[in-house]
Each structure stands twice: as C-alpha cells, then as structure tokens.
Amino acid sequence: MTQIADYPTLRRPEAFTQDGLGWVPWAPPVPEDALTDAQREGLVEPGRATSPYFRLLARDPEALRARTLTDLDIFHNENGGIPRWERELSAAAASRVNGCVFCASVHARAATRLSGRGDDVQRLLDEGTGARVDERWDAITDASAALTATPSAFDARHVERLRAAGIDDAGIVDQLSGAAFFNWANRLMLSLGEPEVV
C-alpha cells in the first residue's frame, strides 16, 4: 500500500505570489538515484530529475514524456502566433481560476520576466481574471478564464474579441493551448501535492 504523506508543519503560501515556491507530493516520487533509463528519457530534460513533481510523474514515463513535449512546444515554439509572455499569461490566468498557487507563481513570474509588466501580472494574481488592464490583455485572460471554468463557456465571442485585439488564428491557438494545457496540468498537480513557501 502506498503511504500518503501529510505535512502538518508545512509553510503554505497565504496568497497568490510571483515568488518561487516549492512543492511537496502526497505520494512518494521515484528517488532521483533510482530513476530508470526509461524514466530519465520520459523527463526529456535532465534537470527535471531534481523535481519531486516530475519524479512522481515519472512512474508513467511515456505519459510524462508526451506531457513534457506538449508543454515545451506550447511555450517554446515561437514560430508565429503570440509572444511567449502572452502564452505564459494564458497559463497564469488558468492557474488563477483553478486556484493552483504553484503553477500561477511559475507562469506569472515568466510573464513578468518576458513582458516587463510585473504590476499588471500582480493585479491578475491579486484580483483574479476580472482585473481590467487593456483590451488585448483582457481578451486573453477572459478567454482563458472561460475555457478553464467550463470549456463550453468559451465560444465565438471570445474568438472574435481575440481577433479584434490583433491576435491572428495561430495566436488564438497559442492562447487556447496555454490555457487548456494548464487547466489540465493544474488539476493534476492539485490532486498530487501542494505548494510550500521556501
């Protein structure tokens, strides 16, 4: 039987933040020195072996590899579409809606670093996706929020609003991919462990 961990003295974050956070699993991850070749291949990037989250997902290396390659393609393939910081904004907005403090911190920090708009990003974290910034920002966060809350709530009005904000079809796919992927990834992470202040 798998032992489920409890952390009664864990320093849990009290609010959404752009600070770096740790993450602790409720089920035991594969120890770093016990990763098989297949599990290391599933990590895609060797540095992910230090993460308890990725070592936990390494229990299914084929699924982890597919997950990681999808993630990297969404956020690092900048051949057309929207800039990476707006993809990160989509992920941060989805994470804010889902209440995934860890993922929101990672993607908010990336959006700030890549855009230089730290105050706007912090407003998203503090006030939620209803915070109004500018038309393009609001179109992205509103579309991300609709897709995250209930996918069928995202409709043609969101597409038209994204287009009116100057985003072409490739950019809309990028925006949707960032939000949809993190809608799924948040729910996985939230079911496997919790963030900690480090």
C-alpha positions as CSV (number, residue, x, y, z in Angstrom):
1,M,0.0,0.0,0.0
2,T,1.3,3.5,-0.9
3,Q,2.0,5.7,2.1
4,I,0.3,9.1,1.8
5,A,2.3,11.9,3.2
6,D,0.9,14.6,5.5
7,Y,2.7,17.9,6.2
8,P,1.3,19.4,9.4
9,T,4.1,22.0,9.7
10,L,4.3,22.9,6.0
11,R,4.7,26.6,5.3
12,R,1.8,27.0,2.9
13,P,1.5,30.2,0.8
14,E,-1.2,32.5,2.1
15,A,-1.9,34.2,-1.3
16,F,-1.0,34.0,-5.0
17,T,2.5,35.2,-5.5
18,Q,5.2,35.6,-8.1
19,D,7.8,34.3,-5.6
20,G,9.4,30.9,-6.3
21,L,7.6,28.2,-4.3
22,G,8.4,24.6,-3.5
23,W,6.1,21.7,-4.0
24,V,5.6,18.6,-1.9
25,P,4.0,15.3,-3.1
26,W,1.4,13.4,-1.1
27,A,2.5,10.1,-2.7
28,P,6.2,9.1,-2.9
29,P,8.1,10.2,-6.0
30,V,10.7,7.9,-7.6
31,P,14.0,8.7,-5.7
32,E,16.4,10.5,-8.0
33,D,19.1,7.9,-7.8
34,A,16.5,5.1,-8.6
35,L,15.2,6.6,-11.9
36,T,15.4,4.0,-14.7
37,D,16.7,4.9,-18.2
38,A,13.1,4.9,-19.4
39,Q,12.1,7.3,-16.6
40,R,15.0,9.6,-17.3
41,E,14.1,9.6,-21.0
42,G,10.5,10.5,-20.0
43,L,11.7,13.6,-18.2
44,V,13.0,14.9,-21.5
45,E,15.3,17.5,-19.8
46,P,17.8,16.0,-17.2
47,G,17.3,18.9,-14.8
48,R,13.7,17.8,-14.2
49,A,15.1,14.9,-12.2
50,T,15.5,17.2,-9.2
51,S,11.8,18.0,-9.1
52,P,9.6,15.7,-6.9
53,Y,6.6,16.5,-9.1
54,F,8.3,15.2,-12.3
55,R,9.8,12.3,-10.4
56,L,6.3,11.4,-9.3
57,L,5.0,11.6,-12.9
58,A,8.0,9.5,-13.9
59,R,6.1,6.5,-12.6
60,D,4.5,6.6,-16.1
61,P,7.4,7.6,-18.3
62,E,5.5,7.5,-21.6
63,A,2.8,9.8,-20.4
64,L,5.4,12.1,-18.8
65,R,7.3,12.4,-22.0
66,A,4.2,13.2,-24.0
67,R,3.1,15.8,-21.4
68,T,6.6,17.4,-21.3
69,L,7.0,17.6,-25.1
70,T,3.5,19.2,-25.4
71,D,4.4,21.7,-22.7
72,L,7.7,22.6,-24.4
73,D,6.0,23.0,-27.7
74,I,3.3,25.3,-26.4
75,F,5.7,27.6,-24.6
76,H,8.9,27.5,-26.5
77,N,7.9,27.2,-30.2
78,E,7.6,30.8,-31.2
79,N,7.3,30.3,-34.9
80,G,4.3,32.6,-35.4
81,G,1.4,33.2,-33.0
82,I,1.5,35.3,-29.9
83,P,4.7,36.1,-28.0
84,R,5.7,33.7,-25.2
85,W,4.8,36.1,-22.5
86,E,1.2,36.1,-23.6
87,R,1.2,32.2,-23.6
88,E,2.5,32.5,-20.0
89,L,-0.3,34.9,-19.2
90,S,-2.8,32.4,-20.5
91,A,-1.4,29.7,-18.3
92,A,-1.2,32.1,-15.3
93,A,-4.9,33.1,-15.8
94,A,-6.0,29.4,-16.0
95,S,-4.0,28.7,-12.9
96,R,-5.5,31.6,-11.0
97,V,-9.0,30.4,-11.9
98,N,-8.2,26.9,-10.8
99,G,-6.5,28.0,-7.5
100,C,-3.2,26.4,-8.4
101,V,-0.9,28.7,-6.5
102,F,2.3,26.9,-7.6
103,C,1.6,27.0,-11.3
104,A,0.3,30.5,-11.1
105,S,3.6,31.6,-9.5
106,V,5.7,29.9,-12.2
107,H,3.8,31.3,-15.1
108,A,3.2,34.8,-13.6
109,R,6.9,35.1,-12.9
110,A,7.6,34.1,-16.5
111,A,5.1,36.6,-17.9
112,T,6.6,39.3,-15.8
113,R,10.2,38.4,-16.8
114,L,9.3,38.3,-20.5
115,S,7.0,41.3,-20.7
116,G,8.3,43.7,-18.0
117,R,4.7,44.1,-16.8
118,G,5.1,42.9,-13.3
119,D,2.5,45.3,-11.8
120,D,-0.2,44.1,-14.3
121,V,0.7,40.4,-13.6
122,Q,0.4,41.0,-9.9
123,R,-3.0,42.5,-10.4
124,L,-4.1,39.3,-12.1
125,L,-2.8,37.3,-9.1
126,D,-4.3,39.7,-6.5
127,E,-7.7,40.4,-8.1
128,G,-8.2,37.5,-10.4
129,T,-9.1,37.4,-14.1
130,G,-11.7,40.1,-13.7
131,A,-8.9,42.7,-13.2
132,R,-9.0,45.0,-16.2
133,V,-5.7,46.0,-17.8
134,D,-6.1,46.7,-21.6
135,E,-8.2,45.2,-24.4
136,R,-5.7,42.6,-25.6
137,W,-4.7,41.5,-22.0
138,D,-8.4,41.4,-21.0
139,A,-9.3,39.4,-24.1
140,I,-6.6,36.8,-23.3
141,T,-7.4,36.5,-19.6
142,D,-11.2,36.4,-20.3
143,A,-10.8,33.7,-22.9
144,S,-8.5,31.7,-20.6
145,A,-10.9,32.0,-17.7
146,A,-13.9,30.9,-19.8
147,L,-12.1,27.9,-21.2
148,T,-10.9,26.9,-17.7
149,A,-14.1,27.3,-15.8
150,T,-16.2,25.4,-18.3
151,P,-14.8,24.7,-21.8
152,S,-18.2,25.1,-23.4
153,A,-18.3,28.7,-22.0
154,F,-15.6,29.6,-24.4
155,D,-17.3,30.5,-27.7
156,A,-17.2,32.5,-30.9
157,R,-17.5,35.8,-29.0
158,H,-14.1,35.1,-27.3
159,V,-12.5,34.3,-30.7
160,E,-13.9,37.5,-32.2
161,R,-12.6,39.5,-29.3
162,L,-9.2,38.0,-29.6
163,R,-9.2,38.8,-33.3
164,A,-10.3,42.4,-32.6
165,A,-7.4,42.7,-30.2
166,G,-5.0,41.9,-33.0
167,I,-4.4,38.2,-32.5
168,D,-4.4,36.0,-35.6
169,D,-5.6,32.4,-35.8
170,A,-2.1,31.0,-34.9
171,G,-2.0,33.3,-31.9
172,I,-5.5,32.2,-30.8
173,V,-4.3,28.6,-31.0
174,D,-1.4,29.5,-28.8
175,Q,-3.6,31.3,-26.3
176,L,-6.0,28.4,-26.1
177,S,-3.2,25.9,-25.9
178,G,-1.6,27.7,-22.9
179,A,-4.9,27.9,-21.1
180,A,-6.1,24.4,-21.9
181,F,-2.8,22.7,-21.1
182,F,-2.6,24.4,-17.7
183,N,-6.3,23.8,-17.0
184,W,-5.4,20.1,-17.2
185,A,-1.9,20.4,-15.6
186,N,-3.3,22.4,-12.6
187,R,-5.8,19.7,-11.8
188,L,-3.2,17.0,-12.0
189,M,-0.8,19.0,-9.7
190,L,-3.6,19.9,-7.3
191,S,-4.5,16.2,-6.9
192,L,-0.9,15.1,-6.2
193,G,0.5,17.5,-3.7
194,E,0.7,21.1,-2.5
195,P,2.9,24.2,-2.6
196,E,5.2,25.4,0.1
197,V,7.0,28.6,0.9
198,V,10.8,28.0,0.6
